[in-house]
């Protein structure tokens, strides 16, 4: 069976508008920041900097969208591994390093220039994370372009499930809120108490069941797992990642959970009760591990 390392990417077409707009805007912010910094060093007034910044952002964003049309497959190449995705974080790292050096008086910056660097650093963080995540999602989509043989929700079972982790934290939020009230932090204390009471209220609501049925983080849209030829696609609302089959040692279906045993990493235990057809899902996983497609052919 081909793995994520050996299987070539299918043909990629034009870059989607969302990725082009994100990269163009990210580049626009950085270029506008560089122009503004040069202007401050040249003695520009604040009004000039403020008026120039959005103009440069707009021009560079449009130029980036146009130029990216000439680089088909860029998101897939960028999202292939962590080393390449690190390029998305380099501007944030450089800006953060400049702020640290300024804080320790290793570099000399004017107050206006330091403020500009700080603003660029804060703005660049979500842009770098978003760009890297979009690149990885598109790389994963290219690898998992085939029809999945099985799909099931990721409701963790065992000691890492919400029943064992989130419930004690929610219980502790109530005494923590009381302590904050006594310490004079009224708003924060009330928030913690109210949050704990609201999240724990199923425990004492009629017909809500007992501790064994309570799941405080039971989301309406849990992550989903999809069994593809290249591996298991872990799909979250805003991110995707692929666990290749060569990283999965075994798949077990017990009376309580469906477990994907990963080599050298944490296993993926899924609550059996959350899966509509556990036996069919298990068979679909085993089928694709044997190299069969959705219709059973190889």
Phi, psi and omega in degrees: 000140177287140177255179180294341181273331186256336184283123179289151178290140175293165181303132181253140181264213181291154178287137182290158185297323182300314180292319179298319180293319181295313180293319178297318179293319178300313178296323179297318178298316182292316180294318178297324176295319178294319178295318180295319178297317177296322178294320178296320178294332179275356177095021178296150173282160181301322181297322179294318179296315182296322181283330182283324187305304182295331178295315179295319179301315181296314182297313183292323178299313179296317179297321179295319178298319180291316184290328181292342175297340181269003182235064179298140180085002180300315179301320181293320179292320181291324183271006185297320181211172184293326181298319179287323179292340177299334178302328180294333184265350184302317177300318179296320178296317180296317179294318177297320177297322177296319179295319178295316179297323178292321180296325180265013176060033176275336175230156181252121179230145173290162182297323180292319180291321177296321177296318179298315179298319179296317179295316179297322179296314181295318182290326185287336183298303179295329179292320179291317179296315181296318180295315179297319181292320178297321179295317180295319179300319182287328174293317178296318178300323179292322178289321184257051181278346180280166180287130180291145177274345179203145178221131180208152182283149179265088170254107186296145175243162177090196187293344179267003180284165183297332181300323185263339184259305187285325184300310177300323179295321178293322177296319180291339181295331181290306176296329177295321176295321178296319179297320178295323177298315180292332180277357177099003179262075189298312184295315180295319180296315179297323179297314181297317180296313180298319180296315180297318181294316182296317183287333182265358186299335178298339181293330181244009175279139179301132177077009182276349180090181183258199182298325183288346180253359185269127177229098187290344179240034178285095185279153178289332179237075180289162174302149179242147176250138180230129179271112179243172178299324183278342182154197180261120179272121176261109186251117174252169183305325185238001182210157178222149172211156184241127174260107184294156182296331180288352174264355181251116183281321184203160175234126182236140174242113180250185180290344185243334188204161171252119189244129170257111182274117183260141181284121175071019182209175179293142176289166176247090178271128181245133179299125183297326182294337180278350182264127183298315182228083184301315181295316178296321178296316179298317179295322177297321178294314181295326180295315180287332175292332176278357179092015180267154180266188183299321182274004177093355179277161180252000000 
